[in-house]
Amino acid sequence: LNWLITIILFRCPIQASTLPCRRRRLSACLFFLFFLTSLPFESHSAVSAGATMDLYWMWKWFFYVVLRLFFSEVEVIGAENIPTSGAVIFVGNHQNQFVDPMLILAHCRRKLGFLIAAKSMQKKIVGFFARSLHSIPVVRALDAAKPGVGKVIIVGSKVTGEGTKFVQQLEKGFSLYVKGMEDPIRVDEIISDTECVLNTPFDCNKASDFKIVPKLDHSKVYDTVWKRLGEGGAIGIFPEGGSHDRTQLLPLKAGVTLMALGAMEKYDVPITIVPCGLNYFSGHRFRSHVLVEFGKPYQIPSEFVSQWKSDKRQACKSLLEQVDNQMRNVTINAPDYDSLRAIFTIRRLYTPSTKTLTSDQYLELNRRFAQGWVAFHDRPEVQQGAARIKEYNDKLDMLGVKDYHASSVDTVSNTLTFGTALVSRFVLIVALFLLALPGLILGSPIGIIAKVISLRKAKEAKASSIVKLKGTDVIASYKLIIGLVVTPIVYWTYFLVVLWFFGFTYALLYVVAWPLLTYASVRVTEEGLTLAKSFIALVRIRWAADELTNLRNERKELQQMIRDLVERLGPQLITGFGAKRIVKPEEIEKEKELEALNLESSISSPSSGLLRQRNKAYLKLHESEDRKRTLDTSDLDDLEDVFN
């Protein structure tokens, strides 16, 4: 029927030239709408593994494009570590919900299917893509939980109920969940309607609501995974269980070890584990940065299979420790956000200004300082240094400047240079704003709707989780989902408006021009924000020149303190420290020689051309540092939130 109406409407605007212009345009608009509704979209039941096999690479390319639009930079490290054949399990940290599997899938040359929560498979858009990409649904314990009758008090392993019906509601193998538990705890014994015993101690002294988790049968899931691995395929899994926004890995679930060892026993195939580190820098924000690192492959020794046959629990525990170590080698783990910020500051202070770190060096240096932060946090000299670094960061926040402003050899003392830079930046900001304005206005409905809904989803996610801090791990996912839904609606709404008021020719022109205009506006806005930040930084630097001079001296003292601690504690943390150094002693000496030369030049001839060149270089430094601003920006950076 849709196609029949479409044909009739299609003939109407072409042949009925005597019709009034607006009626012809109305017919054209209706033709387009009916054309869209008659497209053969696949139903859920039609999306089977065989029917969608050929769509895998199309969706992989689609995710690649979408991610490159959402993030301003996606850098991949260690792609050569991905095995070209054989059974492989990709294990990744889970800090950005649906974006995490998209990143691994889009940048992995192997065809793989992810394990996904069955609850997520029920979502229309997510479920459609998941089925198309051969994902394997898994029912999570909490997703199957049902509210229990009454309230419970837990002391150790003993559970005492108030108005409960344990005999009716509980069965052998069921689990109990109370808010505050990391995972549901299995019930060992049901004594009466108001008493039962758990197999793991837990304390909940206040009468609380509880949930009952039925015994889940995951045999079909394991059979599917084992078969895929036995055929030499690849799967992806996030062993933390669920996504979160913490600064360190959560305790890993044993499921990945059951899948690996079970497949090795059943199909007698070697299995390789590839750790995937997803290192986001304000990853919930549009046009932020992400570094994807594929670690060195770890082939599971056959000894684990022998142990698995005699003692499954111990074999899983031993292998899980290996998986945890592999994942920590590709992720940055800190106790909290304050510690993470301090670690980034330590890395900046330690690295000589004359050395440019590669991306893998950048990540590795952060990881080493994070390991040292945890290993030596109880030492007095480390605690004293941490307090001084926090005080230094607080002073930077108070002045509204960044660390690299205090690291310059000189402030912008030349009035002419300063004034020229200020005026030129202001003019460029205004010009870029005017250039970006049309695209920003047209695209504003998408941005507003995506932000409002994603923030609401973040609040809901935080309220329903005990591990999330702010719920920011779901924001980027919902921005992408909403964008994929709203963008076509807005795009074709504008098309119909142009078609109605200006005719078919301009409508065709719009179809090509609007995507280009929107993308250009995004890029121009990025440049404008960079210039705006450098403009504000210049004003603050000029205004707080004396305070920055004091901060610069304090920074040099902190820098020397950190380098001394590294020389003392580095060999205790890293075996063969001298050969594995990222920053060599001669690079530090080179920086000191350059600083001495600059100081001598400024004293002997403060108004020389060399000093003016240095001032100009300093201005360029602001711009280059602002361009990579998100590399060291934590989620607590209020200034970044304002600009976004």
LINSULZI-V881282 format. One record per backbone hydrogen bond with DSSP energy under -1.0 kcal/mol. CO is the residue of the C=O (numbers start at 1). NH is the residue of the N-H. If there is no record, write none. Layout:
# LINSULZI-V881282
co & nh
CO & NH
CO & NH
This chain:
# LINSULZI-V881282
co & nh
1 & 5
2 & 6
3 & 7
4 & 8
5 & 9
6 & 10
7 & 11
8 & 12
9 & 13
11 & 15
12 & 16
15 & 17
16 & 19
20 & 24
21 & 25
22 & 26
23 & 27
24 & 28
25 & 29
26 & 30
27 & 31
28 & 32
29 & 33
30 & 34
31 & 35
32 & 36
33 & 37
34 & 38
36 & 39
39 & 41
46 & 48
48 & 52
52 & 55
53 & 56
55 & 59
56 & 60
57 & 61
58 & 62
59 & 63
60 & 64
61 & 65
62 & 66
63 & 67
64 & 68
65 & 69
66 & 70
67 & 71
70 & 287
73 & 290
75 & 292
77 & 294
78 & 81
79 & 82
87 & 272
88 & 235
89 & 274
90 & 237
91 & 276
94 & 244
96 & 99
98 & 102
99 & 103
100 & 104
101 & 105
102 & 106
103 & 107
113 & 236
114 & 136
116 & 138
117 & 121
120 & 123
123 & 127
124 & 128
125 & 129
126 & 130
127 & 131
128 & 132
129 & 133
130 & 135
131 & 134
136 & 116
138 & 118
140 & 144
146 & 212
151 & 162
152 & 208
153 & 160
154 & 204
155 & 158
156 & 202
157 & 198
158 & 155
159 & 196
160 & 153
162 & 151
165 & 169
166 & 170
171 & 174
174 & 187
175 & 213
176 & 185
177 & 211
178 & 181
185 & 176
186 & 199
189 & 197
193 & 166
194 & 161
195 & 191
195 & 192
196 & 159
197 & 188
197 & 189
204 & 154
208 & 152
210 & 148
211 & 177
212 & 146
213 & 175
218 & 222
219 & 223
220 & 224
221 & 225
222 & 226
223 & 227
224 & 228
225 & 229
226 & 230
227 & 231
228 & 233
229 & 232
233 & 88
234 & 113
235 & 90
236 & 115
237 & 92
238 & 241
239 & 253
247 & 334
254 & 258
255 & 259
256 & 260
257 & 261
258 & 262
259 & 263
260 & 264
261 & 265
262 & 266
263 & 267
271 & 300
272 & 89
273 & 298
274 & 91
275 & 295
276 & 93
277 & 293
279 & 291
282 & 285
285 & 288
288 & 72
288 & 73
289 & 281
290 & 75
291 & 279
292 & 77
293 & 277
298 & 273
301 & 304
302 & 306
303 & 307
304 & 308
305 & 309
307 & 311
311 & 315
312 & 316
313 & 317
314 & 318
315 & 319
316 & 320
317 & 321
318 & 322
319 & 323
320 & 324
321 & 325
322 & 326
323 & 327
324 & 328
325 & 329
327 & 330
336 & 340
337 & 341
338 & 342
339 & 343
340 & 344
341 & 345
342 & 346
343 & 347
344 & 348
345 & 349
346 & 350
347 & 351
352 & 355
358 & 362
359 & 363
360 & 364
361 & 365
362 & 366
363 & 367
364 & 368
365 & 369
366 & 370
367 & 371
368 & 372
369 & 373
370 & 374
371 & 375
372 & 376
376 & 379
379 & 383
380 & 384
381 & 385
382 & 386
383 & 387
384 & 388
385 & 389
386 & 390
387 & 391
388 & 392
389 & 393
390 & 394
391 & 395
392 & 396
393 & 397
394 & 398
395 & 399
396 & 400
396 & 401
402 & 405
411 & 413
414 & 418
415 & 419
416 & 420
417 & 421
418 & 422
419 & 423
420 & 424
421 & 425
422 & 426
423 & 427
424 & 428
425 & 429
426 & 430
427 & 431
428 & 432
429 & 433
430 & 434
431 & 435
432 & 436
433 & 437
436 & 440
437 & 441
438 & 442
439 & 443
443 & 447
444 & 448
445 & 449
446 & 450
447 & 451
448 & 452
449 & 453
450 & 454
451 & 455
452 & 456
453 & 457
454 & 458
455 & 459
456 & 460
457 & 461
458 & 462
459 & 463
460 & 464
462 & 465
471 & 474
474 & 478
475 & 479
476 & 480
477 & 481
478 & 482
479 & 483
480 & 484
481 & 485
482 & 486
483 & 487
486 & 490
487 & 491
488 & 492
489 & 493
490 & 494
491 & 495
492 & 496
493 & 497
494 & 498
495 & 499
496 & 500
497 & 501
498 & 502
503 & 507
504 & 508
505 & 509
506 & 510
507 & 511
508 & 512
509 & 513
510 & 514
513 & 517
514 & 518
515 & 519
516 & 520
517 & 521
518 & 522
519 & 523
520 & 524
521 & 525
522 & 526
523 & 527
524 & 528
525 & 529
526 & 530
527 & 531
528 & 532
529 & 533
530 & 534
531 & 535
532 & 536
533 & 537
534 & 538
535 & 539
536 & 540
537 & 541
538 & 542
539 & 543
540 & 544
544 & 548
545 & 549
546 & 550
547 & 551
548 & 552
549 & 553
550 & 554
551 & 555
552 & 556
553 & 557
554 & 558
555 & 559
556 & 560
557 & 561
558 & 562
559 & 563
560 & 564
561 & 565
562 & 566
563 & 567
564 & 568
565 & 569
566 & 570
569 & 573
570 & 574
576 & 580
584 & 588
585 & 589
586 & 590
587 & 591
588 & 592
589 & 593
590 & 594
591 & 595
592 & 596
593 & 597
594 & 598
595 & 599
596 & 600
597 & 601
598 & 602
599 & 603
600 & 604
601 & 605
605 & 608
608 & 612
609 & 613
610 & 614
611 & 615
612 & 616
613 & 617
614 & 618
615 & 619
616 & 620
617 & 621
618 & 622
619 & 623
620 & 624
621 & 625
622 & 626
623 & 627
624 & 628
626 & 629
628 & 631
629 & 632
634 & 637
636 & 638
637 & 641
638 & 642
639 & 643
640 & 644
